[in-house]
Amino acid sequence: QVQLVESGGGLVQPGGSLRLSCAASGFAFRTYVRSWYRQAPGKERELVAAITSGVGITNSADSVKGRFTISGDNAKSTVYLQMNSLKPEDTAVYYCKARGPGNYYWGQGIQVTVSS
């Protein structure tokens, strides 16, 4: 059974940090492009960061560059999103996605709220 399970979300004050995790099972996660998306209320889902299979080339949205870092642990079939210097505008539901040739999978999403 294919699963992507996110964890690590919650409420944090502006300037704080969180680390999201996405644990995969049921397929060869390491061979997929793994990414994090987010969706704020009333807005479209947007790509936050991605990491390729193989050598693990990363890219991230301009809005999070220098603050968020995506990384992967192939042995654990897990991808992480380290989020530092969080801002209220980072508040959203964050989703993990795995994209392969011809198919893709989504996690259920996890809430991140940045507020004082």
Contact map, one row per residue, 1 for C-alpha under 8 A:
11100000000000000000000011000000000000000000000000000000000000000000000000000000000000000000000000000000000000000000
11110000000000000000000111100000000000000000000000000000000000000000000000000000000000000000000000000000000000000000
11111000000000000000001111000000000000000000000000000000000000000000000000000000000000000000000000000000001000000000
01111100000000000000011110000000000000000000000000000000000000000000000000000000000000000000000110000000111100000000
00111110000000000000111100000000000000000000000000000000000000000000000000000000000000000000000000000000001100000000
00011111000000000001111000000000000000000000000000000000000000000000000000000000000000000000001100000000001111000000
00001111100000000001110000000000000000000000000000000000000000000000000000000000000000000000000000000000000001000000
00000111110000000111100000000000000000000000000000000000000000000000000000000000000000000000000000000000000000000000
00000011111000000111000000000000000000000000000000000000000000000000000000000000000000000000000000000000000001110000
00000001111100000000000000000000000000000000000000000000000000000000000000000000000000000000000000000000000000111000
00000000111110000000000000000000000000000000000000000000000000000000000000000000000000000000000000000000000000011110
00000000011111011100000000000000000000000000000000000000000000000000000000000000000000000000000000000000000000011111
00000000001111110000000000000000000000000000000000000000000000000000000000000000000001000000000000000000000000000111
00000000000111110000000000000000000000000000000000000000000000000000000000000000000011110000000000000000000000000111
00000000000011111000000000000000000000000000000000000000000000000000000000000000000111100000000000000000000000000000
00000000000111111100000000000000000000000000000000000000000000000000000000000000000111000000000000000000000000000000
00000000000100111110000000000000000000000000000000000000000000000000000000000000011111000000000000000000000000000000
00000001100100011111000000000000000000000000000000000000000000000000000000000000011100000000000000000000000000000000
00000001100000001111100000000000000000000000000000000000000000000000000000000001111000000000000000000000000000000000
00000111100000000111110000000000000000000000000000000000000000000000000000000001111000000000000000000000000000000000
00001111000000000011111000000000000000000000000000000000000000000000000000000111100000000000000000000000000000000000
00011110000000000001111100000000000000000000000000000000000000000000000000000111000000000000000100000000001000000000
00111100000000000000111110000000000000000000000000000000000000000000000000011110000000000000000000000000000000000000
01111000000000000000011111101000000000000000000000000000000000000000000000001100000000000000000000000000000000000000
11110000000000000000001111111000000000000000000000000000000000000000000000001000000000000000000000000000000000000000
11100000000000000000000111110000000000000000000000000000000000000000000000000000000000000000000000000000000000000000
01000000000000000000000111111000000000000000000000000000000000000000000000000000000000000000000000000000000000000000
00000000000000000000000011111111000000000000000000000000000000000000000000000000000000000000000000000000000000000000
00000000000000000000000110111111010000000000000000000000000000000000000001001100000000000000000001000000000000000000
00000000000000000000000000011111100000000000000000001100000000000000000001001000000000000000000000000000000000000000
00000000000000000000000000011111100000000000000000001100000000000000000000000000000000000000000000010000000000000000
00000000000000000000000000011111110000000000000000011000000000000000000000000000000000000000000001110000000000000000
00000000000000000000000000000111111000000000000001111000000000000000000000000000000000000000000001110000000000000000
00000000000000000000000000001001111100000000000001111000000000000000000000000010000000000000000111100000000000000000
00000000000000000000000000000000111110000000001111100000000000000000000000000000000000000000000111000000000000000000
00000000000000000000000000000000011111000000001111000000000000000000000000000000100000000000011110000000000000000000
00000000000000000000000000000000001111100000111110000000000000000000000000000000000000000000011110000000000000000000
00000000000000000000000000000000000111110000111100000000000000000000000000000000000000000001111000000000000000000000
00000000000000000000000000000000000011111011110000000000000000000000000000000000000000000001110000000000000000000000
00000000000000000000000000000000000001111111100000000000000000000000000000000000000000000011100000000000000000000000
00000000000000000000000000000000000000111110000000000000000000000000000000000000000000000001000000000000000000000000
00000000000000000000000000000000000000011111000000000000000000000000000000000000000000000000000000000000000000000000
00000000000000000000000000000000000000111111100000000000000000000000000000000000000000000000000000000000000000000000
00000000000000000000000000000000000000110111110000000000000000000000000000000000000000000000000000000000000000000000
00000000000000000000000000000000000011110011111000000000000000000000000000000000000000000000000000000000000000000000
00000000000000000000000000000000000011100001111100000000000000000000000000000000000000000000000000000000000000000000
00000000000000000000000000000000001111000000111111000000000110000000000000000000000000000000000000000000000000000000
00000000000000000000000000000000001111000000011111000000000110010000000000000000000000000000000000000000000000000000
00000000000000000000000000000000001110000000001111100000011110000000110000000000000000000000000000000000000000000000
00000000000000000000000000000000111100000000001111110000011100000000010000000000000000000000000000000000000000000000
00000000000000000000000000000000111000000000000011111001111000000000011100000000000000000000000000000000000000000000
00000000000000000000000000000001110000000000000001111111110000000000000000000000000000000000000000000000000000000000
00000000000000000000000000000111110000000000000000111111100000000000000000000000000000000000000000000000000000000000
00000000000000000000000000000110000000000000000000011111000000000000000000000000000000000000000000000000000000000000
00000000000000000000000000000000000000000000000000011111100000000000000000000000000000000000000000000000000000000000
00000000000000000000000000000000000000000000000000111111110000000000000100000000000000000000000000000000000000000000
00000000000000000000000000000000000000000000000000111011111000000000000000000000000000000000000000000000000000000000
00000000000000000000000000000000000000000000000011110001111100000000010000000000000000000000000000000000000000000000
00000000000000000000000000000000000000000000000011100000111110000000000000000000000000000000000000000000000000000000
00000000000000000000000000000000000000000000001111000000011111011001100000000000000000000000000000000000000000000000
00000000000000000000000000000000000000000000001110000000001111111000000000000000000000000000000000000000000000000000
00000000000000000000000000000000000000000000000000000000000111111000000000000000000000000000000000000000000000000000
00000000000000000000000000000000000000000000000000000000000011111000000000000000000000000000000000000000000000000000
00000000000000000000000000000000000000000000000100000000000111111111000000000000000000000000000000000000000000000000
00000000000000000000000000000000000000000000000000000000000111111111000000000000000000000000000000000000000000000000
00000000000000000000000000000000000000000000000000000000000000011111100000000000000000000000000000000000000000000000
00000000000000000000000000000000000000000000000000000000000000011111100000000000001111000000000000000000000000000000
00000000000000000000000000000000000000000000000000000000000100011111110000000000111100000000000000000000000000000000
00000000000000000000000000000000000000000000000010000000000100000111111000000000111000000000000000000000000000000000
00000000000000000000000000000000000000000000000011100000010000000001111100000011110000000000000000000000000000000000
00000000000000000000000000000000000000000000000000100000000000000000111110000011100000000000000000000000000000000000
00000000000000000000000000000000000000000000000000100001000000000000011111001111000000000000000000000000000000000000
00000000000000000000000000000000000000000000000000000000000000000000001111111110000000000000000000000000000000000000
00000000000000000000000000001100000000000000000000000000000000000000000111111100000000000000000000000000000000000000
00000000000000000000000000000000000000000000000000000000000000000000000011111100000000000000000000000000000000000000
00000000000000000000001000000000000000000000000000000000000000000000000011111100000000000000000000000000000000000000
00000000000000000000001110001100000000000000000000000000000000000000000111111110000000000000000000000000000000000000
00000000000000000000111100001000000000000000000000000000000000000000000111111111000000000000000000000000000000000000
00000000000000000000111000000000010000000000000000000000000000000000011110001111100000000000000000000000000000000000
00000000000000000011110000000000000000000000000000000000000000000000011100000111110000000000000000000000000000000000
00000000000000000011100000000000000100000000000000000000000000000001111000000011111000000000000000000000000000000000
00000000000000001111000000000000000000000000000000000000000000000001110000000001111100000000000000000000000000000000
00000000000000001111000000000000000000000000000000000000000000000011100000000000111111000000000000000000000000000000
00000000000000111100000000000000000000000000000000000000000000000011000000000000011111000000000000000000000000000000
00000000000001111000000000000000000000000000000000000000000000000010000000000000001111100000000000000000000000000000
00000000000011111000000000000000000000000000000000000000000000000010000000000000001111110100000000000000000000000100
00000000000001100000000000000000000000000000000000000000000000000000000000000000000011111110000000000000000000000100
00000000000001000000000000000000000000000000000000000000000000000000000000000000000001111110000000000000000000001110
00000000000000000000000000000000000000000000000000000000000000000000000000000000000000111110000000000000000000000100
00000000000000000000000000000000000000000000000000000000000000000000000000000000000001111111000000000000000000011100
00000000000000000000000000000000000000010000000000000000000000000000000000000000000000111111100000000000000000111100
00000000000000000000000000000000000001111000000000000000000000000000000000000000000000000111110000000000000000111000
00000000000000000000000000000000000001110000000000000000000000000000000000000000000000000011111000000000000011110000
00000000000000000000000000000000000111100000000000000000000000000000000000000000000000000001111100000000000011110000
00000100000000000000000000000000000111000000000000000000000000000000000000000000000000000000111110000000011111000000
00010100000000000000010000000000011110000000000000000000000000000000000000000000000000000000011111000000011110000000
00010000000000000000000000000000011110000000000000000000000000000000000000000000000000000000001111100001111000000000
00000000000000000000000000001001111000000000000000000000000000000000000000000000000000000000000111110001110000000000
00000000000000000000000000000001110000000000000000000000000000000000000000000000000000000000000011111011100000000000
00000000000000000000000000000011100000000000000000000000000000000000000000000000000000000000000001111111000000000000
00000000000000000000000000000000000000000000000000000000000000000000000000000000000000000000000000111110000000000000
00000000000000000000000000000000000000000000000000000000000000000000000000000000000000000000000000011111000000000000
00000000000000000000000000000000000000000000000000000000000000000000000000000000000000000000000000111111100000000000
00000000000000000000000000000000000000000000000000000000000000000000000000000000000000000000000011110111110000000000
00010000000000000000000000000000000000000000000000000000000000000000000000000000000000000000000011100011111000000000
00010000000000000000000000000000000000000000000000000000000000000000000000000000000000000000001111000001111100000000
00111100000000000000010000000000000000000000000000000000000000000000000000000000000000000000001110000000111110000000
00011100000000000000000000000000000000000000000000000000000000000000000000000000000000000000001100000000011111000000
00000100000000000000000000000000000000000000000000000000000000000000000000000000000000000000111100000000001111100000
00000110100000000000000000000000000000000000000000000000000000000000000000000000000000000000111000000000000111110000
00000000110000000000000000000000000000000000000000000000000000000000000000000000000000000011110000000000000011111000
00000000111100000000000000000000000000000000000000000000000000000000000000000000000000000111110000000000000001111100
00000000011100000000000000000000000000000000000000000000000000000000000000000000000000010111000000000000000000111110
00000000001111000000000000000000000000000000000000000000000000000000000000000000000001111110000000000000000000011111
00000000001111000000000000000000000000000000000000000000000000000000000000000000000000010000000000000000000000001111
00000000000111000000000000000000000000000000000000000000000000000000000000000000000000000000000000000000000000000111
